[in-house]
């Protein structure tokens, strides 16, 4: 069946479909000592598929990819054609200025929020200037590396002129471990699943910041009665939590291989409940065979694209493509 095309402009019945791509080096899950950027050559195919459906990705770009000529050429092209947005994604351990934080930062991959605030500010400023100079455009959208975000981080983004963040993952808690011991946690389980203006404390309470938080589309399918008992706390290891996760795993609008049905179910629910948006994510390296643990072979990439086409086709009649910045501008004008 020929793919349908999402209309270029939204009607009141259409829900924004935000495509966010974490643009980073090849297979960072393997914690490579030398980061390669071959996945830049695989982005054009994904972009072409998005354009067929009127979707406009936001490419959230980290340091090594901003230094990759093939990606820079790709980014400049999509910006010139206004078919995508370039934003910032910051992995603290390899973004200048390089300041060792652990015995082995390449292996530990510390969160930016673990560094002294002066270093945090310098890294954010460095990445912002690099991206704005490279792509000759203002950086407005951001996602924290490894999803780790806090109030100071948000305040520096505000200072740098960012207007949208998408680091929050509702229902989830992230914990970084050193040698088996928990070092630091970021807990989003109390955060809303819908967009909200940040407050000074980076809590779930609506604030008056100019920075709009656009949480990732993450769904908790645990029945409400069990949620009330606290069994939906995904990062905890109690028996009830393990049981809940076995039968009702957290669902993302994110391809994992074999989860097309659950992604379509999320879109169907968004239609029924008239959500304000849905937010899809993928890593740039997941578009390359061997660039991630989830898609190691050409066959797995072929299946990924089959799923992407089916998902986008399923969305075509009820969803409209927007970049993060476009979504934020619309939110500001309607608030």
JOHUHU-V403277 format. One record per residue. N is the residue number from 1. PSI is psi in whole degrees, 0 to 359 (999 if undefined). Layout:
n=N psi=PSI
n=N psi=PSI
This chain:
n=1 psi=133
n=2 psi=138
n=3 psi=140
n=4 psi=161
n=5 psi=129
n=6 psi=138
n=7 psi=148
n=8 psi=332
n=9 psi=141
n=10 psi=145
n=11 psi=165
n=12 psi=333
n=13 psi=351
n=14 psi=143
n=15 psi=132
n=16 psi=133
n=17 psi=107
n=18 psi=122
n=19 psi=116
n=20 psi=130
n=21 psi=121
n=22 psi=106
n=23 psi=107
n=24 psi=175
n=25 psi=172
n=26 psi=127
n=27 psi=59
n=28 psi=344
n=29 psi=332
n=30 psi=359
n=31 psi=59
n=32 psi=147
n=33 psi=322
n=34 psi=115
n=35 psi=127
n=36 psi=161
n=37 psi=34
n=38 psi=338
n=39 psi=345
n=40 psi=328
n=41 psi=350
n=42 psi=2
n=43 psi=330
n=44 psi=322
n=45 psi=316
n=46 psi=316
n=47 psi=318
n=48 psi=320
n=49 psi=315
n=50 psi=317
n=51 psi=326
n=52 psi=330
n=53 psi=9
n=54 psi=18
n=55 psi=147
n=56 psi=93
n=57 psi=151
n=58 psi=114
n=59 psi=103
n=60 psi=110
n=61 psi=132
n=62 psi=183
n=63 psi=307
n=64 psi=329
n=65 psi=329
n=66 psi=342
n=67 psi=1
n=68 psi=114
n=69 psi=321
n=70 psi=321
n=71 psi=320
n=72 psi=316
n=73 psi=318
n=74 psi=312
n=75 psi=317
n=76 psi=324
n=77 psi=312
n=78 psi=328
n=79 psi=317
n=80 psi=326
n=81 psi=358
n=82 psi=41
n=83 psi=3
n=84 psi=171
n=85 psi=147
n=86 psi=128
n=87 psi=191
n=88 psi=140
n=89 psi=126
n=90 psi=115
n=91 psi=114
n=92 psi=327
n=93 psi=339
n=94 psi=13
n=95 psi=126
n=96 psi=152
n=97 psi=138
n=98 psi=116
n=99 psi=110
n=100 psi=134
n=101 psi=329
n=102 psi=179
n=103 psi=335
n=104 psi=86
n=105 psi=327
n=106 psi=325
n=107 psi=319
n=108 psi=330
n=109 psi=61
n=110 psi=152
n=111 psi=150
n=112 psi=323
n=113 psi=354
n=114 psi=342
n=115 psi=159
n=116 psi=147
n=117 psi=327
n=118 psi=321
n=119 psi=320
n=120 psi=311
n=121 psi=319
n=122 psi=319
n=123 psi=316
n=124 psi=317
n=125 psi=319
n=126 psi=310
n=127 psi=321
n=128 psi=313
n=129 psi=318
n=130 psi=312
n=131 psi=319
n=132 psi=323
n=133 psi=319
n=134 psi=319
n=135 psi=1
n=136 psi=45
n=137 psi=151
n=138 psi=133
n=139 psi=125
n=140 psi=334
n=141 psi=151
n=142 psi=148
n=143 psi=133
n=144 psi=142
n=145 psi=131
n=146 psi=22
n=147 psi=13
n=148 psi=114
n=149 psi=152
n=150 psi=185
n=151 psi=320
n=152 psi=315
n=153 psi=312
n=154 psi=321
n=155 psi=324
n=156 psi=322
n=157 psi=318
n=158 psi=314
n=159 psi=325
n=160 psi=359
n=161 psi=12
n=162 psi=148
n=163 psi=349
n=164 psi=135
n=165 psi=148
n=166 psi=44
n=167 psi=340
n=168 psi=133
n=169 psi=94
n=170 psi=147
n=171 psi=2
n=172 psi=150
n=173 psi=130
n=174 psi=133
n=175 psi=128
n=176 psi=135
n=177 psi=142
n=178 psi=115
n=179 psi=32
n=180 psi=345
n=181 psi=139
n=182 psi=127
n=183 psi=315
n=184 psi=146
n=185 psi=150
n=186 psi=117
n=187 psi=114
n=188 psi=14
n=189 psi=336
n=190 psi=1
n=191 psi=150
n=192 psi=161
n=193 psi=1
n=194 psi=160
n=195 psi=148
n=196 psi=151
n=197 psi=131
n=198 psi=152
n=199 psi=177
n=200 psi=337
n=201 psi=2
n=202 psi=58
n=203 psi=183
n=204 psi=0
n=205 psi=135
n=206 psi=135
n=207 psi=197
n=208 psi=21
n=209 psi=159
n=210 psi=0
n=211 psi=117
n=212 psi=126
n=213 psi=126
n=214 psi=88
n=215 psi=148
n=216 psi=145
n=217 psi=101
n=218 psi=127
n=219 psi=134
n=220 psi=107
n=221 psi=3
n=222 psi=133
n=223 psi=143
n=224 psi=323
n=225 psi=322
n=226 psi=326
n=227 psi=322
n=228 psi=336
n=229 psi=358
n=230 psi=13
n=231 psi=359
n=232 psi=8
n=233 psi=97
n=234 psi=334
n=235 psi=355
n=236 psi=162
n=237 psi=16
n=238 psi=164
n=239 psi=315
n=240 psi=321
n=241 psi=317
n=242 psi=320
n=243 psi=316
n=244 psi=317
n=245 psi=331
n=246 psi=317
n=247 psi=335
n=248 psi=69
n=249 psi=146
n=250 psi=139
n=251 psi=133
n=252 psi=155
n=253 psi=70
n=254 psi=120
n=255 psi=131
n=256 psi=0
n=257 psi=108
n=258 psi=9
n=259 psi=26
n=260 psi=318
n=261 psi=315
n=262 psi=325
n=263 psi=318
n=264 psi=326
n=265 psi=324
n=266 psi=315
n=267 psi=320
n=268 psi=320
n=269 psi=319
n=270 psi=321
n=271 psi=310
n=272 psi=319
n=273 psi=0
n=274 psi=55
n=275 psi=157
n=276 psi=338
n=277 psi=168
n=278 psi=149
n=279 psi=116
n=280 psi=147
n=281 psi=156
n=282 psi=157
n=283 psi=144
n=284 psi=324
n=285 psi=342
n=286 psi=352
n=287 psi=359
n=288 psi=133
n=289 psi=128
n=290 psi=2
n=291 psi=357
n=292 psi=161
n=293 psi=330
n=294 psi=336
n=295 psi=74
n=296 psi=345
n=297 psi=163
n=298 psi=324
n=299 psi=321
n=300 psi=327
n=301 psi=321
n=302 psi=318
n=303 psi=322
n=304 psi=314
n=305 psi=327
n=306 psi=316
n=307 psi=319
n=308 psi=317
n=309 psi=319
n=310 psi=318
n=311 psi=312
n=312 psi=324
n=313 psi=321
n=314 psi=326
n=315 psi=347
n=316 psi=325
n=317 psi=342
n=318 psi=355
n=319 psi=152
n=320 psi=139
n=321 psi=135
n=322 psi=149
n=323 psi=167
n=324 psi=318
n=325 psi=319
n=326 psi=318
n=327 psi=318
n=328 psi=318
n=329 psi=319
n=330 psi=322
n=331 psi=319
n=332 psi=320
n=333 psi=337
n=334 psi=355
n=335 psi=999
